[in-house]
Amino acid sequence: MKHLLTALKYALLLAVSGALMVYAVRGQDLSRIGHYIRTANYFWLGLTMLLSVLGYLSRAYRWQMQLTASQHKTPFWDVYHAMMVGYLANLVLPRMGEVIRCSVLRRTSRVPVEVSLGTVVTERVLDVLVLAGLLAATLLLDFHTFWAFVTDKLLAGRYDALARNRTPLLWAAALGALLLALAAGALVRNLERLRQHRLYARAAAFGRGLLAGVFSVRRLEHKGPFLLHTAFTWGVYFLMDYLAFFCFPETAGLGWRAGLAVLTFGAFGMAAPVAGGIGPFHLMVQSTLVAYGIGLEAGIAFALVVHGAQTLLVVVLGGISFALSMVQAGRAGRAVAAPAA
């Protein structure tokens, strides 16, 4: 039954991804989209892929710093390969890549999963904070552009009707608050019973290990380089999107503000719980480019080319890392078994 539910969940996510892709290309001239893709300047795309490799290396080094701070010194290439395997897994199993990369690192470097997972949680929290700052900057820099897009194209007259009839929204908010209060009350009433459950001790131990990883950033010896690598990684992401504009004549004239917007909203699309961000990423990037006056066909072509290039890169690098990780895991397993023999 559990496997069936898991299969149904992934099938539903795949269906959502497909539906969003269909929505992104509906009513458009597919031949024009194909023409944009065939005539793109792939020199700039290759440059973005090289930058992406630098971003992966920087991100792996930052993760290594967190692991060292949590009292687990780990070879850089073990960390890098585990991270790339996780990215590869995310293309198939949405949001499972974080767990899988921690599992790979346990097999290659004997780092407890709960500790490495805690460092990943910290990494994600930092990314959310950076993304929140980017969103604020994007909206402040081009507020009128996005407000006009939302009111004129997305809502298209429905904004006034919604403003006149806010009762359904108020009822929905009240119902949500009530359900949250009931759930909190049930948890408080049954807290002592939960503590006596046999799984509580295991969960508590896992939680302690998780917190050790989460707060590893507080024990960093060199916080400056850690923050520098965080800024470098996001700077690479921005350059990748901005330089990709030069792949198409239609987007070549867009400025750095548009690049910042594509980075921000594209990141939200990639964060969606679907395989590889397929669908949400394309729709978010297309909509962002439309807000800057780019046509629908050119917008979806840009999203397809950029996402396709990055997916190909993850498949190649992740596949290599998977093979090397399996070799390293075998060596580590034999090294542990040798003293016992």
Secondary structure, DSSP 8 states (H G I E B T S, - for coil): -HHHHHHHHHHHHHHHHHHHHHHHHTTS-HHHHHHHHHT--HHHHHHHHHHHHHHHHHHHHHHHHHHHHTT----HHHHHHHHHHHHHHHTTSTT-HHHHHHHHHHHHH---HHHHHHHHHHHHHHHHHHHHHHHHHHHHHTHHHHHHHIIIIIITTHHHHHHH--HHHHHHHHHHHHHHHHHHHHHHHTHHHHHTSHHHHHHHHHHHHHHHHHGGGGG-S-HHHHHHHHHHHHHHHHHHHHHHGGGSTTTTT--HHHHHHHHHHHHHHHHSSSGGGTTHHHHHHHHHHHHTT--HHHHHHHHHHHHHHHHHHHHHHHHHHHHHHHHHHHHHHHHHHHHH-
